[in-house]
């Protein structure tokens, strides 16, 4: 049965790679195959029985494929129509999950119960933000009201369909939203009709969320200002956003990030402690033992506690997997049947992918199931017994080695200190800190937070020391898929039992050992992950990637031996910006280990918001900008200078020219930051590109007046995102670009690009692309030509709106 469950899971995974959903009616094609499979299995012929099993596995694969397709069609049917995007809609509903508060807004999930606006169609589950008025939290009247889970509200909203940035090696927000059934997002409009209708809606799901919120608030009150309060909150209720980014960096560098949230290990440990306690107590009562065997009672208690802890933690995938596995074990114990670990893992896999078909897209799915599978591979069925310390070391070594391929594929980095860090942190956190934290969630026992925090602080001192080592993490490019598969096969070979042959037992004479030969060959299979380097431009070629950072700009230009970053996109909050969310992952995955030059065109946040994150993560050799000398980005750069017209340099046969601003522009204090934008022209023998930042009409006229033929370009990134204050007729005609790229956010509040600006470029015959519709845009200047690809076309998935639909929707705004 395990093979058929695996086939079902593979079918679910195949569906998630489709650009379009299949017709569900096609599922009837599986019936003839099933009939033949059972016919073959009933035959006495060995060949027909093998064919029957293979055919039945194919039926299970198809069943998984269409099961996931049915789920997807059902969820996608709950959609916000394009015509209702950006319009005021009054709703009544319930705050469905733990609200998240940052310095700018409160974000919360909202279950829609009633749509009050006539004719409006709104999905049942949406995500909303309630912003500070004018972004000023200092004014009491400007702050949003206190929002709590389980409250019923009447509010006026403006919504949009789920839409995220699409970049190579980037996070897919639209897939994440679909898995969590968030079918629209938006914000609460200021309206006198906004009001709380009920303090608490008495439904189990909302009551659990309110409990999570109360636990979080009680921890914050009990440990105000303590460094690791957020970690304890995450361990109790799964709110990982309570952990500061600096601490996450330590967890990632030491490989213990799985411990600082509700992992399957924590659920198992807590369940095991309860099982042992109930079993010990139950056996001491003859009456209870006669009523129900102690093992059955302990199994039920352990499963109930595991389920309760998982629900309190938000029921993430690792916790789900653990609960389902424990449920299989508990059922087997209750029925008095022995069950193999592979059977337990298989049924848990079936439960996860059947109830959440999108789980296969989550890194946590592969890491959690993979870790359990590796432990089983090196532990179950081995002959002989070893010391517990040797067994523990073997498990740590095996998990660390086995996670190298998926970690390099998904995150392009592996912690080298992970075995030591986990050997310290796992027993301390899982066996001591987590139980103390959970006991502290009970009001009379909240004093236990103090020893829990003290022990966690001691652990973090050791983690900080290991994290500070320059050799703590191995970072590299993203290996190709075939190299990852080869690496996983090699690790499987290494994990197999030892070589077949005769061994000499000390003082016992010759003895026969069984196993698999030449396990060292598995190490050879790992080499392609490190040696198969990503492609790069040849001499004289230019590869340009216009990243999709929403309403902002970030461009990576690469030659054979150099890399330049032009602007760094917007900042979103104190914890997140385009640098750490988009640019750094792209650079790392592409094998760009340092940036030779970073140009920050001007101080506006949508162009400079990610610069500090880039500087912290990647060596930047040279900063060119129009920023003030005391700007934090300037202060963080060891080698910096102003951009000014006349600067030029060559890399690998490619010319870079700064065309604007002039030196005397810096002497005018009345100039807006846009007027100081650094304008860059890149010229190759295959074509050219003009990057004008946010210049406006006056700056364009200055460029036209000083033009010596430099403005004509093959590609133009539209000035100021297509604003009406730029792209004058004269500038458009002089540049005469074959391709124009608008870097804009989906349904941005500025209405960029403006219709009349778009028409000017169309009038000169330019091809138009938009980052909100096309995602990141990949340009290659090579072979006396320009090749253009877009991320949304390269990685098309069924949950994305097609470019044609998005274009029509934007044109109707």
SULZI-V649722 format. One record per run of one state. SS is the DSSP state (@ for helix, = for strand, . for the rest). FROM is the first residue (numbers start at 1). TO is the last residue. Records with the same first field share a line. If there is no record, write none. Layout:
BEGIN
SS: FROM-TO + FROM-TO
END
This chain:
BEGIN
.: 1-1 + 16-23 + 42-45 + 77-81 + 85-87 + 96-99 + 102-104 + 116-124 + 132-132 + 136-139 + 143-151 + 161-172 + 180-184 + 189-194 + 199-203 + 223-228 + 238-239 + 243-244 + 255-256 + 261-263 + 283-285 + 292-293 + 313-316 + 336-340 + 356-356 + 362-362 + 380-387 + 411-412 + 416-417 + 441-442 + 446-447 + 468-472 + 476-480 + 496-500 + 506-508 + 514-520 + 532-541 + 547-554 + 559-562 + 567-570 + 572-576 + 590-593 + 596-596 + 601-604 + 609-610 + 618-618 + 621-622 + 626-631 + 636-639 + 643-647 + 652-653 + 661-662 + 668-672 + 677-678 + 685-686 + 692-696 + 706-714 + 718-718 + 723-728 + 736-738 + 743-754 + 764-766 + 775-776 + 783-784 + 795-802 + 812-813
@: 2-15 + 24-41 + 46-76 + 82-84 + 133-135 + 140-142 + 173-179 + 204-222 + 229-237 + 240-242 + 245-254 + 257-260 + 264-282 + 286-291 + 294-312 + 317-335 + 341-355 + 357-361 + 363-379 + 388-410 + 418-440 + 443-445 + 448-467 + 481-495 + 521-531 + 578-589 + 605-608 + 611-617 + 632-635 + 663-667 + 673-676 + 697-705 + 719-722 + 729-735 + 755-763 + 771-774 + 791-794 + 803-811
=: 88-95 + 100-101 + 105-115 + 125-131 + 152-160 + 185-188 + 195-198 + 413-415 + 473-475 + 501-505 + 509-513 + 542-546 + 555-558 + 563-566 + 571-571 + 577-577 + 594-595 + 597-600 + 619-620 + 623-625 + 640-642 + 648-651 + 654-660 + 679-684 + 687-691 + 715-717 + 739-742 + 767-770 + 777-782 + 785-790
END
